[in-house]
């Protein structure tokens, strides 16, 4: 199976923590849509025979696009890839304040069956601090509208570790989140990345970054609270009711091929033919990663010349593959299938992995059972540091 990712780079405003590529200017929307449709055509050969199971519209803020703009993209996808479609999940990321009942009904009619909303908090003062446009009330209203429109697969995001947030406030947000009964929840620790307003506030001493111990306590509370409401903790930051794990995001963790479209979008392929661009040639069956330029103006200009908008590419070495299988596998509760690992990397590398993992198994941070290496409940919050120690 394979997945398609569509990056919509437009936002009405920037959240203070966001390090993803986006722009608040809307002047190039028509040119962007035209360029995106061209990119869909040019990359058709990248997946020629693999069934496509998922499509994910991320951003940015995809819900800023009109239904007509989204329909154009979906119609183009169907015209190019219909013979490969085995679609089970088509997701649109959305801001709660963008969603009306009419808009949601039309989304459902043109093929979207999953909505992912960036909620982040149910405290209005926290939403204001984060730079979010919606209110807590609008979250509840949007979930109700999505249900009326026919959506039975809704995901909500929560951010914890906020510098000005008390444990009581987090408890309230988690309670409100659980009360909505959505099928999927993502919970992310606030991260201080790049040259974001959040980092600048911290460097000026305007906010105090929470200690790792406090963030860990909040994380454990979220894990236990969601487990008590029937959510399975299947990946470090993701929780789902039975059968509602995010299929598209799971493809990243399981190293399923995916193709990205739009500025800054990433792709992972295992070509069945030679693919050449910018002086790089990927041999048949050679795993490769590449990313589009993270600049809307350059993206549009390159595609206007029928040129793929690639800004970065690499063929994966055996060391890359080893580290990637370890990193992605141990982010999930399913862990690493050691038989698969041996098939991919050989017995010698399997012994290397098990040797490096032994101290963490003794500390009950990792568990090795039934030919699987996976993080324990204790190990999930610590896993990033563990993964770094297992790398070669």
WOJO-V368430 format. One line per field, one symbol per residue. ss: DSSP state (2 for helix, 1 for strand, 0 for the rest). burial: 1 if it has 16 or more other C-alpha atoms within 10 Angstrom, else 0. Layout:
ss = ???
burial = ???
This chain:
ss = 01111111010000000000001000002222222222222202220000011111111002220022222222222222222211111111110222002222222220000111111100022222220000022222222222222000011111110000002222222222222000011111100000002222222000000002222222222222222200011110011100000022222220000111100001111100001110011100001111110002222222220000011111100222222222222001000112222222202222222222222222000111100111102222002222222200
burial = 11111111111001111100111000001001111111110000011000111111111111110010011011011000100110101111111111101011111100011111111111100110011111110111011011101010111111111100000001001101110011111111011100001111000000001000001101111110110000111111111110011111001111111111111111111111000000000110011111111111001101110011111010100000011111111111101101001000100011001001100110001111000011111011101001100110
